[in-house]
Amino acid sequence: MKITDIKATTVAMPLEAPIRHANGAHWGRFIRTIIEVETDEGITGLGEMGGGGESAENAFKGLKQYLVGHDPFQLEAMYWKICNPTASLYNNRTQLHAALEFACMDIIGKKTGIRACDLLGGALREAVPFASYLFFRYANEQTGKGGEETADEMVRHAKELVAEHGFTTHKLKAGVFAPEHEVEVFRALANAFPNHKVRIDPNAAWSVEESIRIGQSIEDLNNDYFEDPTFGLEGMRRVKSRIRIPTSTNTVVVNFEQLASCIRNEAIDVILLDTTFWGGLRQAWKASVICEKFQIGVAVHSSGELGVQLATMLHLGAAVPNLSFAADAHYHHLTDDIIAGGKMKYKDGCIQVPTGPGLGVELDRDKLNHYAEYYKQTGGYTYDRDPQRPDWYSVLPEKRWAKLRSK
């Protein structure tokens, strides 16, 4: 079997409401690039990458010279073709490779009749638990959603999600308002769900000293972990040494060299594995094996995915033996999806692992075309800008926080 073509399509997927984070906002939509890898046997594999537009699509076109004629079963050779460490000094192709590896694993599964998780050793679970992903959101007048800022508003939003999806773990995305307010909101969530787990993630917006103070102040809660309160392996190591709740990261351990340093220095307790950031489903699974041997907890991270990448997360979650925590997903913030059958469903806070071969999902061609056209109409946006604060920049922690709206 040989690869004959690679097609890239940028889509924009509307969100229920714009979601805010420490560095800016998602402006009411996610921008994603959907990949189709075609073969001479008529089997097409699907992939997905965050971001998009002409530059992303041209990047995939540029990789055709490496991959047309390549056997999609030869995954390790493809990794070295695209992500050779020396070449990567000049061209960081990690996320491009991830989308292509997704597609090739999809092809292999469709050819052999087995699922992607079976290519990783088989499924240890058939459903993956997820946390609610709670953001401070701007209001969306069209959907009637969003506008959460206060503790009462966030608790009400969380209760709606529990009633609809059955979540028993709650993650608050912080770093938007002053820490005291966010701790108040976080504590209100924990008190509203005394039998549930909670976690807070300010996207590394706090200093080491602020992180230690906040971490110590929430030690009495039923914490899963304290995610990326500050930036850097050394900063996280210092925080970890002074608090009594587990720490976790998705920002400073996203490759194997960083993982080795983290283990050697006992810097962070839990590693959040992202199938895109790590460079593919196989790469994230390899990292989970290393963590399992060193007795380090793992969880599955979310990067704003649609159904294709969500499928990779489910296959990863199915195959990882040391999946200690509920996975993250922005998925319930989406208004739709580009996969056949529509959005995947939560049941008791879990999503079933796809049962079909490969990734187990297929494109809804009409939806793909519709949201590709929607992208052309709306365009992209800049992740580290906030449309309602045009003069604001994320510069220093003590200067970056938004003010609560006036009552």
Secondary structure, DSSP 8 states (H G I E B T S, - for coil): --EEEEEEEEEEEEBSS-EEETTEEE-SEEEEEEEEEEETTS-EEEEEEE--SHHHHHHHHHTHHHHTT--TT-HHHHHHHHH-HHHHTT---HHHHHHHHHHHHHHHHHHHT-BGGGGGT--S-SEEEB-EEE--B--BTTTTB----SHHHHHHHHHHHHHHH---EEEEE-SSS-HHHHHHHHHHHHHH-TTSEEEEE-TT-S-HHHHHHHHHHTTTS-EEEEE-SSSSHHHHHHHHTT-SS-EEESSS--SHHHHHHHHHHT--SEEEE-TTTTTSHHHHHHHHHHHHHTT-EEEE---S--HHHHHHHHHHHHH-TTB-S-B---GGGBS--SBTTSS---BTTEEE---SSBT---B-HHHHHHHHHHHHHH----TT--TT-TT-----GGG--------
